[in-house]
């Protein structure tokens, strides 16, 4: 039987208007095998740090999952169904306060394996994971969709989401909703894309019963104004979370968490920004420090580098470079 975890208590306080920074939810998104195939663990490097031309095995990725769950630093571990079953067999979730979550659909806009060109096309809705197989290992999962401002395309996506909700409710599986930005420019006449996207999200959920609604959202951080607007719309029923996106500077990672929380987000779901950090546990601790202790992203980045030095780990970027804010959406609120 799947029992209530720390995430559930935090969500209850957020919904009841009792949020404090210690209720901010952090998820480790390690579902990349459903996007990248054999490249999910990254390239193998030789002793000099040069690529060997081979990819690391899946075990590296799963070992990182286990290490993070055992650390108890995150509230949610999001994985593919096959990895969730692996972790369950290993007894990782047992008495852990970390909630298991499974990616429940894998539309074509996340088919990013080597040589793939699907991201340049509108999404084709697709699901691999069977809900009856998910339920024994997790009662929470991720469903993703993308809006393209194209009537036929968006209707197909919404029809697929509607069918999924019916099946998920019947199976007793809760979900959170991920809404990507398209990976190519989409026109929104008379508006900007972030505003269009906010309206699309709110509209698509307006007719959904409380029994079938997502537990929270996972959206791109489109800057302060867009985040604040969505977070303030219906805070008791529409909890905003942000996705991390590609690896960048440590300052970007920590500033994104800082800004998102400031403008109303209550969840951060980061994948590559955690997995490809020099020290995954240390970067999560730094994320918690900027939220819970109100440390600036600049000071947290410096402290992170100090920790790397003490641990004998070589940073990927010099401190001066790693202190840069490079993401345009973050520069709006810096």
Beta strands, then each sheet from edge to edge (+ up, - down):
strand 1: 25-30
strand 2: 43-45
strand 3: 51-55
strand 4: 76-79
strand 5: 99-103
strand 6: 140-146
strand 7: 174-180
strand 8: 217-219
strand 9: 241-243
strand 10: 267-270
sheet 1: 8+ 7+ 6+ 5+ 4+ 1+ 10+ 9+
sheet 2: 2+ 3-
end
